[in-house]
Amino acid sequence: MAFHALVTRYGSFALAVPALIWQVCFLYLPVIFVLSDSFLSGSGSLWQRLSVEHYAVIVDSLHARVMVRSLVQALVVACSCLLIGYPVTYLCALKARRLKSIFLFLLMLPFWTNILVHIYAWFFVLERNGLINSILMRLGIIHEPIAFLYTNAAVTLVMIYSYLPFMVLPLLSALEKFNTTLIEASLDLGATPTSTFFNITLPLTMPAVRTGFFLVFVPVFGEYAIPTLVGGGKSLNVGSMISAYYLEARNPALGSAFTVVSSMVILVVVWLLYYLLSGPKRAKEHA
């Protein structure tokens, strides 16, 4: 009886132990190592090696421009995914329910292949002899191939394509559970479809909008593979800068310091964006 009582009382905690160990080993310990490495310099005892000189090096206009560029690109990609994903998800979840299964299949299909396959597939579309240039030249719109590849526009396009499912899935989950009688009641009471959307549908699905927005915004800020391959490494961003410090310059201390600073920047920006996206809801609660 005592053993059964222990299992009943602590069974749920025991099941969570493997996940907790995994999180400690692959999240908390690496964060501690990076943080400690950013404050160590030179040789000697631990207290003699403590220094903030690495942070003094990265506090300049170059690193600031890299972080601002990454923030702007992440914001553009997240907003684009929202503007594309919300109407499509709305139509499939509330208007074309019979096509929902097909839509889900097409949405999940890219997850079955490696991200590098997605990226290299765009080379056949964007390169000088690729699909877009071939179509435009056959139609007589252009006479010479356009350099779509290795540009910021190409990087943004591929990022939108790669991260769009992370926006759509939370929206689809929320819109599937949406009570459509609220829309019907609003229209019956004389509200326009536009007013109904902005006063009923959008506020009630705002938690899913925030979730999808940050699922796209945060990883795009530190994206490495897409800017490096599609952008050709022509413009530095946070991911490529960290990689350059660790793999090319062989200076993990500076890489750790830049990682810590960029992480703090993204945390502050996420908090500000979350506050802004929660503004209408809080205003209504206070009213």
C-alpha positions in Angstrom: 0.0 0.0 0.0 2.8 2.4 0.8 4.5 1.8 -2.5 1.2 2.3 -4.3 0.7 5.5 -2.5 4.2 6.7 -3.4 3.6 5.9 -7.1 0.2 7.6 -7.0 1.7 10.7 -5.3 5.0 11.1 -7.3 4.2 9.2 -10.5 3.5 12.3 -12.5 6.8 13.9 -11.3 8.7 10.7 -12.2 7.4 10.8 -15.7 8.6 14.4 -16.0 12.1 13.6 -14.8 13.5 12.6 -18.2 12.2 15.8 -19.8 13.6 17.8 -17.0 17.1 16.1 -17.3 17.0 16.7 -21.1 16.1 20.4 -20.6 18.9 20.9 -18.0 21.5 19.2 -20.2 20.7 20.8 -23.5 19.3 24.2 -22.4 20.3 25.4 -19.0 23.9 24.1 -18.9 24.7 25.5 -22.4 23.3 28.8 -21.4 25.5 28.8 -18.2 28.6 27.9 -20.3 28.0 30.6 -22.8 27.3 33.2 -20.1 30.4 32.2 -18.1 32.6 32.1 -21.2 31.6 35.7 -22.1 33.1 37.0 -18.9 36.4 35.1 -18.9 39.5 36.5 -20.5 43.3 35.8 -20.4 44.8 33.3 -18.0 45.2 32.9 -14.3 42.7 32.1 -11.5 39.0 32.4 -12.1 38.8 35.8 -10.4 41.7 37.1 -12.4 40.1 36.1 -15.6 36.8 37.8 -14.9 36.4 40.7 -17.3 33.9 42.6 -19.4 36.3 43.4 -22.2 34.4 41.2 -24.7 31.2 43.2 -24.1 33.2 46.4 -24.6 34.3 45.1 -28.0 30.9 44.2 -29.3 29.2 47.5 -28.2 29.8 49.3 -31.4 27.9 50.5 -34.5 28.6 47.3 -36.5 27.1 44.9 -34.0 24.2 47.3 -33.4 23.5 47.4 -37.2 23.6 43.6 -37.4 21.0 43.3 -34.6 18.8 46.0 -36.0 18.9 44.4 -39.4 17.9 41.0 -38.0 15.1 42.6 -35.9 13.7 44.4 -39.0 13.9 41.2 -41.1 12.3 39.1 -38.4 9.5 41.7 -38.0 8.9 41.8 -41.8 8.8 38.0 -42.1 6.5 37.6 -39.1 4.1 40.3 -40.3 4.1 38.8 -43.9 3.4 35.4 -42.5 0.4 36.8 -40.5 -1.0 38.7 -43.5 -0.7 35.6 -45.7 -1.6 33.0 -43.1 -4.7 34.6 -41.5 -6.9 35.0 -44.6 -6.0 31.5 -45.9 -6.6 29.9 -42.5 -9.8 31.8 -42.0 -11.2 30.6 -45.3 -10.2 27.0 -44.8 -11.4 26.8 -41.2 -14.7 28.7 -41.4 -15.7 28.9 -45.1 -14.3 25.8 -46.9 -14.5 23.1 -44.2 -14.6 20.3 -46.8 -11.2 21.3 -48.0 -9.7 21.5 -44.5 -8.2 18.0 -44.7 -6.5 18.7 -48.0 -5.3 22.0 -46.6 -3.8 20.3 -43.5 -2.1 17.7 -45.7 -0.5 20.4 -47.9 0.5 22.4 -44.8 2.2 19.4 -43.1 3.8 18.1 -46.3 6.9 20.4 -46.1 7.6 19.2 -42.5 8.3 15.7 -43.9 11.4 16.9 -45.8 14.6 18.5 -44.5 14.9 22.3 -44.3 18.0 22.2 -46.5 15.9 20.5 -49.2 13.4 23.4 -49.0 16.2 26.0 -49.3 18.0 24.3 -52.3 14.6 23.9 -54.1 14.4 27.7 -54.2 17.7 27.8 -56.1 15.9 26.3 -59.1 13.3 29.0 -58.9 15.4 32.1 -58.2 18.7 31.5 -60.1 19.5 33.2 -63.3 18.3 30.2 -65.4 15.6 29.3 -63.0 11.9 29.0 -63.3 11.0 32.7 -62.8 13.5 34.1 -65.2 12.6 31.4 -67.8 8.9 32.3 -67.6 9.6 36.0 -67.8 11.9 35.6 -70.8 9.5 33.4 -72.7 6.7 35.9 -72.1 9.0 38.7 -73.4 8.7 40.7 -70.2 12.5 40.7 -69.8 15.4 40.2 -72.2 18.1 39.3 -69.7 17.9 37.2 -66.5 17.3 39.1 -63.3 19.5 38.4 -60.3 16.9 37.3 -57.8 19.3 35.0 -55.9 21.7 36.3 -53.2 19.6 39.3 -52.4 17.8 40.3 -49.2 14.4 40.0 -51.0 15.2 36.3 -51.8 16.2 35.7 -48.2 13.0 37.2 -46.9 10.9 35.2 -49.5 12.4 31.9 -48.5 12.0 32.7 -44.8 8.3 33.5 -45.3 7.9 30.2 -47.1 9.8 28.2 -44.5 8.1 29.8 -41.4 4.5 30.2 -42.7 3.4 26.9 -41.2 4.4 28.1 -37.7 1.9 30.9 -38.1 -0.8 28.9 -39.7 -1.0 26.0 -37.2 -1.9 28.1 -34.1 -4.4 30.2 -36.1 -6.0 27.0 -37.5 -6.3 25.6 -34.0 -8.0 28.7 -32.7 -10.3 29.2 -35.7 -11.5 25.6 -35.7 -12.9 26.2 -32.2 -14.3 29.6 -33.0 -18.0 30.0 -32.2 -19.4 31.2 -35.6 -22.7 32.1 -34.0 -21.0 35.3 -32.7 -20.3 36.4 -36.3 -23.9 35.6 -37.3 -25.3 37.6 -34.3 -23.0 40.5 -35.1 -24.2 40.6 -38.7 -27.8 40.2 -37.7 -27.5 43.3 -35.4 -26.4 45.4 -38.3 -22.6 45.3 -38.1 -20.6 45.2 -41.3 -18.3 42.2 -42.1 -15.3 44.4 -41.6 -16.5 45.7 -38.2 -17.4 42.1 -37.2 -13.9 40.9 -38.0 -12.0 43.7 -36.2 -14.3 43.7 -33.1 -15.1 40.0 -32.7 -13.1 37.6 -34.8 -9.6 39.2 -34.5 -9.8 40.0 -30.7 -11.0 36.4 -29.9 -8.2 34.9 -31.9 -5.5 37.3 -30.7 -3.8 34.7 -28.4 -3.3 32.5 -31.5 -2.0 35.5 -33.4 0.5 36.3 -30.7 1.6 32.7 -30.5 2.1 32.4 -34.3 3.9 35.8 -34.4 6.5 34.9 -31.8 6.9 31.3 -33.2 8.1 33.1 -36.4 9.7 36.2 -35.0 12.1 34.7 -32.5 13.7 31.9 -34.7 14.0 34.2 -37.7 16.0 36.7 -35.6 18.7 34.1 -35.2 18.3 32.3 -38.5 21.6 31.1 -40.0 21.0 28.6 -42.8 18.7 30.7 -45.1 20.7 34.0 -45.1 23.9 32.0 -45.6 22.8 29.9 -48.5 20.2 32.0 -50.2 21.8 35.4 -49.4 25.3 34.2 -50.2 26.7 35.6 -47.0 26.5 39.2 -48.4 24.9 40.7 -45.4 25.6 39.9 -41.8 22.8 38.9 -39.4 22.8 37.6 -35.8 23.1 34.0 -36.8 25.9 34.4 -39.3 27.8 36.8 -36.9 27.7 34.2 -34.1 28.8 31.5 -36.5 31.7 33.7 -37.7 33.0 34.2 -34.2 32.8 30.6 -33.2 33.8 28.8 -36.5 35.9 31.3 -38.5 37.5 33.7 -36.0 37.9 30.9 -33.4 37.0 33.4 -30.7 34.2 31.8 -28.6 34.5 34.4 -25.9 33.4 37.2 -28.3 30.8 34.9 -29.8 29.4 34.2 -26.3 29.3 37.9 -25.5 27.5 38.7 -28.7 25.1 35.8 -28.1 24.3 37.1 -24.6 23.7 40.6 -25.8 21.6 39.6 -28.8 19.5 37.3 -26.5 18.9 40.2 -24.1 17.9 42.4 -27.1 15.4 39.8 -28.4 13.9 39.3 -24.9 13.3 43.0 -24.5 11.8 43.4 -28.0 9.6 40.3 -27.5 8.3 41.8 -24.2 7.6 45.1 -25.8 5.8 43.4 -28.8 3.8 41.2 -26.4 2.7 44.3 -24.5 1.7 46.1 -27.7 -0.2 43.0 -29.0 -2.0 42.7 -25.7 -2.9 46.4 -25.6 -6.5 46.2 -27.0 -7.3 43.3 -24.7 -6.0 45.1 -21.6 -7.8 48.3 -22.5 -11.1 46.4 -22.7 -10.4 44.7 -19.4 -9.8 48.1 -17.7 -12.9 49.5 -19.4 
